[in-house]
Amino acid sequence: MMCAGELHSQEQHCCTPGCRVHGMLQPWLLLLLHEGPSHGYQLLDRLRRDGLASDPDPGLLYRTLRQLEEEGMVVSSWDTTRSGPARRRYELSPEGLDYLHAWVGEVARVRNQLDHFLSAYAQSFPPQAVNPEGKGGD
């Protein structure tokens, strides 16, 4: 079986359950910036601390912020008010707020798909047929 470019035996799984549910970094960043301007490291800390991402990649976070800035969703400026090196301070733009609202519609659509999947799964596998680890019973 081929998983993310690596060869695995038939018994191995490609990843832990839920590993393929991704793509939520943009809406989380937009929502966090709606709460107020922030530095990238503060956003990273918040994602970790609040459990919004188990192990957020700093490189991905900064690339995403740059992409959002290039698209006009966030604006940044250099913060030189503290001692030490200047740091980028990110803020949500009006366009970013509109984009956040659009994301909510998409997340609701995905949630409906997930609810439908869970309902179909529950019909196929009654609760007594599934052990606590989430694996099908024998």
Backbone torsions as a table, in degrees:
resi	resn	phi	psi	omega
1	MET	NA	140.4	-178.7
2	MET	-103.3	124.8	-179.9
3	CYS	-131.1	114.6	177.7
4	ALA	49.5	43.0	175.4
5	GLY	83.5	1.4	179.8
6	GLU	-115.4	145.9	178.8
7	LEU	-87.4	129.3	178.8
8	HIS	-127.6	155.1	175.2
9	SER	-71.1	165.6	-179.5
10	GLN	-60.6	-28.5	-177.1
11	GLU	-78.2	-22.5	-177.8
12	GLN	-82.7	145.1	174.7
13	HIS	-95.4	151.4	-179.0
14	CYS	-64.8	-38.0	-175.3
15	CYS	-161.8	172.9	176.8
16	THR	-71.9	155.5	179.3
17	PRO	-55.4	137.9	178.6
18	GLY	88.5	-6.0	-176.6
19	CYS	-66.3	-21.7	-179.4
20	ARG	-90.1	-3.9	175.0
21	VAL	-87.3	104.1	-177.3
22	HIS	-145.9	-175.8	179.1
23	GLY	95.3	14.8	-178.2
24	MET	-97.4	3.6	-178.5
25	LEU	-64.0	-45.4	-179.5
26	GLN	-56.8	-53.1	-178.3
27	PRO	-64.4	-35.3	177.8
28	TRP	-64.6	-43.0	178.6
29	LEU	-62.3	-43.6	179.2
30	LEU	-61.7	-43.0	-179.9
31	LEU	-66.6	-43.1	178.3
32	LEU	-63.0	-39.7	179.1
33	LEU	-72.2	-25.2	174.2
34	HIS	-63.7	-31.1	178.6
35	GLU	-71.2	-20.0	177.5
36	GLY	153.4	159.0	178.8
37	PRO	-58.2	152.3	-176.4
38	SER	-157.2	158.7	171.5
39	HIS	-88.8	157.7	-179.4
40	GLY	-57.5	-44.3	-178.6
41	TYR	-64.8	-31.0	176.6
42	GLN	-68.8	-39.7	177.2
43	LEU	-63.2	-43.3	178.6
44	LEU	-60.6	-46.0	179.3
45	ASP	-61.7	-42.2	-179.5
46	ARG	-64.8	-41.1	177.4
47	LEU	-60.1	-42.2	178.5
48	ARG	-69.7	-52.1	-173.4
49	ARG	-61.8	-42.4	-176.8
50	ASP	-86.3	3.0	178.2
51	GLY	71.4	23.0	-178.9
52	LEU	-79.0	-21.6	174.7
53	ALA	-150.7	131.2	-174.8
54	SER	-67.4	-43.0	179.8
55	ASP	-146.3	73.7	-176.0
56	PRO	-63.3	138.9	179.6
57	ASP	-85.3	117.6	-179.4
58	PRO	-57.4	-39.2	179.5
59	GLY	-61.9	-43.0	178.6
60	LEU	-65.5	-39.9	179.0
61	LEU	-60.3	-49.4	-178.4
62	TYR	-68.7	-35.7	175.3
63	ARG	-64.0	-39.6	179.5
64	THR	-66.5	-42.4	177.1
65	LEU	-61.7	-42.3	177.9
66	ARG	-62.4	-42.8	179.0
67	GLN	-62.7	-44.9	178.9
68	LEU	-62.3	-35.8	178.5
69	GLU	-69.7	-42.7	178.7
70	GLU	-61.1	-32.0	-179.7
71	GLU	-87.2	0.3	177.3
72	GLY	81.6	12.2	-178.8
73	MET	-82.8	-28.5	174.9
74	VAL	-133.3	157.5	173.1
75	VAL	-123.1	150.4	178.7
76	SER	-130.9	157.0	175.8
77	SER	-146.4	161.3	178.5
78	TRP	-83.4	128.4	176.8
79	ASP	-97.5	111.2	-179.5
80	THR	-113.6	16.3	-176.1
81	THR	-76.9	-18.1	-178.7
82	ARG	-103.9	159.5	175.6
83	SER	-69.5	156.3	-177.8
84	GLY	96.3	-170.7	-176.7
85	PRO	-68.3	152.3	176.0
86	ALA	-64.2	147.0	-179.9
87	ARG	-127.7	147.3	176.9
88	ARG	-73.9	135.5	177.1
89	ARG	-116.7	123.6	-175.6
90	TYR	-104.0	141.9	177.3
91	GLU	-134.3	150.8	176.2
92	LEU	-78.7	133.9	176.7
93	SER	-91.1	166.6	174.4
94	PRO	-57.6	-37.3	177.1
95	GLU	-65.5	-35.4	178.0
96	GLY	-66.3	-36.0	176.8
97	LEU	-65.1	-42.0	175.7
98	ASP	-61.5	-40.8	179.4
99	TYR	-65.5	-38.7	176.1
100	LEU	-59.8	-44.7	178.2
101	HIS	-61.7	-39.0	177.9
102	ALA	-65.2	-38.1	178.1
103	TRP	-60.7	-38.0	-178.7
104	VAL	-59.5	-41.1	177.0
105	GLY	-62.0	-41.4	179.1
106	GLU	-67.3	-42.9	179.1
107	VAL	-62.9	-39.8	177.6
108	ALA	-62.8	-39.7	178.0
109	ARG	-63.1	-44.8	179.1
110	VAL	-65.2	-40.4	178.2
111	ARG	-60.3	-40.9	177.2
112	ASN	-61.7	-40.8	177.5
113	GLN	-63.9	-42.1	178.8
114	LEU	-64.9	-42.6	176.9
115	ASP	-59.6	-42.3	178.8
116	HIS	-62.6	-44.3	177.7
117	PHE	-59.6	-48.4	-178.2
118	LEU	-63.1	-36.7	177.4
119	SER	-65.3	-46.0	178.3
120	ALA	-63.8	-39.1	178.1
121	TYR	-63.6	-45.1	-179.4
122	ALA	-61.8	-34.4	177.3
123	GLN	-70.4	-35.2	-180.0
124	SER	-78.8	-31.1	-176.7
125	PHE	-130.8	91.8	177.9
126	PRO	-57.4	153.8	-175.3
127	PRO	-50.7	-37.6	-178.6
128	GLN	-69.9	-14.6	180.0
129	ALA	-88.0	-1.8	-178.2
130	VAL	-120.2	128.3	178.5
131	ASN	-82.0	170.6	-174.8
132	PRO	-59.6	-23.6	179.7
133	GLU	-80.1	0.5	177.9
134	GLY	83.7	11.0	179.3
135	LYS	-97.9	147.2	178.6
136	GLY	-59.3	145.6	179.0
137	GLY	-75.5	166.3	-178.7
138	ASP	-84.9	NA	NA
